[in-house]
Amino acid sequence: MGKFATLEVFFDYFLANIRKQVLLENGINCTLLNEYSGTMLPALAVGGIKLLVLKEDEEKARALLEKLDAEADEQEQNENQ
């Protein structure tokens, strides 16, 4: 089994799952650590819900999420003009 890298930490179950789904739809295997304890009783998710990918996929996953964030920011700016 490979080593994992933490991409992001969430305190919002829904946002964590959206980001996870984006990665999965783009062929990047990932998982959420503390997903269910964070849902049932957020105080149990010590350190938040962690989005994990294999270390070898970390660079690709970060690039994808950064690209999507930049596109969302650009779209928001265009809507606010």
C-alpha positions as CSV (number, residue, x, y, z in Angstrom):
1,M,0.0,0.0,0.0
2,G,1.3,3.4,-0.9
3,K,1.7,6.4,1.3
4,F,-1.1,9.0,1.6
5,A,-1.0,12.8,1.4
6,T,-3.5,15.1,2.9
7,L,-4.8,17.5,0.3
8,E,-7.3,19.5,2.3
9,V,-9.0,19.5,5.7
10,F,-12.7,20.3,6.1
11,F,-15.2,20.9,8.8
12,D,-18.0,20.7,6.3
13,Y,-19.1,17.2,5.3
14,F,-20.8,18.3,2.1
15,L,-17.8,20.3,0.8
16,A,-15.5,17.5,1.6
17,N,-17.6,15.1,-0.4
18,I,-17.9,17.5,-3.3
19,R,-14.1,17.8,-3.5
20,K,-13.8,14.0,-3.2
21,Q,-16.2,13.5,-6.1
22,V,-14.4,15.9,-8.3
23,L,-11.2,13.9,-7.9
24,L,-12.9,10.6,-8.4
25,E,-14.6,11.8,-11.6
26,N,-11.2,12.8,-12.9
27,G,-9.6,9.4,-12.2
28,I,-7.8,10.2,-9.0
29,N,-8.5,7.7,-6.2
30,C,-9.1,9.4,-2.9
31,T,-10.8,8.9,0.4
32,L,-12.0,10.9,3.4
33,L,-10.6,10.3,6.9
34,N,-13.0,11.1,9.7
35,E,-15.9,11.4,7.3
36,Y,-18.5,9.6,9.4
37,S,-17.4,10.8,12.8
38,G,-17.5,14.3,11.4
39,T,-21.0,13.8,10.2
40,M,-22.5,12.2,13.3
41,L,-20.7,14.2,15.9
42,P,-18.4,16.9,14.5
43,A,-16.5,17.2,17.7
44,L,-15.2,13.6,17.2
45,A,-13.5,14.6,13.9
46,V,-10.4,15.7,15.6
47,G,-8.5,17.8,13.1
48,G,-11.4,17.8,10.7
49,I,-12.3,15.6,7.8
50,K,-9.2,14.9,5.7
51,L,-9.2,14.5,2.0
52,L,-6.4,11.9,1.2
53,V,-4.8,10.8,-2.0
54,L,-1.9,8.5,-2.8
55,K,1.4,10.4,-2.6
56,E,2.0,9.7,-6.3
57,D,-1.3,11.4,-7.2
58,E,-0.8,14.4,-5.0
59,E,0.6,16.8,-7.6
60,K,-2.1,16.0,-10.1
61,A,-4.8,16.3,-7.6
62,R,-3.6,19.7,-6.3
63,A,-3.3,21.0,-9.8
64,L,-6.8,19.9,-10.6
65,L,-8.4,21.5,-7.5
66,E,-6.4,24.7,-8.0
67,K,-7.5,25.0,-11.6
68,L,-11.2,24.4,-10.5
69,D,-10.8,27.0,-7.7
70,A,-9.3,29.6,-10.1
71,E,-12.2,29.0,-12.6
72,A,-14.8,29.4,-9.9
73,D,-13.1,32.6,-8.7
74,E,-13.0,34.0,-12.2
75,Q,-16.7,33.1,-12.8
76,E,-17.6,34.8,-9.5
77,Q,-15.7,38.0,-10.5
78,N,-17.4,38.1,-13.8
79,E,-20.8,37.7,-12.2
80,N,-20.1,40.6,-9.8
81,Q,-19.1,43.0,-12.5
